[in-house]
Amino acid sequence: MAGPDGSSVTVPHTALAPDILRAVIESFVLREGTDYGERELTLDDKVARVMALLERGEAKILFDPQSATVDIVAVVR
């Protein structure tokens, strides 16, 4: 679904092949630099956490066709 300005499109995580989905999530966690607390998490742990958020509907994947970029954002309820 495009936003009101037509700039971003929600991409269901289930619509992506598993290897593409993992690449999108890896790209996101590697650029975010998120603080996970006292202990450092492995890349696999971080990917699993983001995947769980997507599966629970607490996050979504957005594609911006104007800039050809993909982002993962929290869903505000």
LINLINKA-V110613 format. One record per backbone hydrogen bond with DSSP energy under -0.5 kcal/mol. NH is the residue of the N-H (numbers start at 1). CO is the residue of the C=O. Records with the same first field share a line. If there is no record, write none. Layout:
NH = CO  CO
This chain:
3 = 8
6 = 3
9 = 63
10 = 1
11 = 61
12 = 10
15 = 12
16 = 13
21 = 17
22 = 18
23 = 19
24 = 20
25 = 21
26 = 22
27 = 23
28 = 24
29 = 25
30 = 26
31 = 27
32 = 28
33 = 29
36 = 34
46 = 42
47 = 43
48 = 44
49 = 45
50 = 46
51 = 47
52 = 48
53 = 49
54 = 50
55 = 51
56 = 52
57 = 54
58 = 53
59 = 53
60 = 73
61 = 11
62 = 71
63 = 9
64 = 69
65 = 7  63
66 = 7
68 = 64
69 = 64
71 = 62
73 = 60
75 = 58
76 = 74
77 = 75
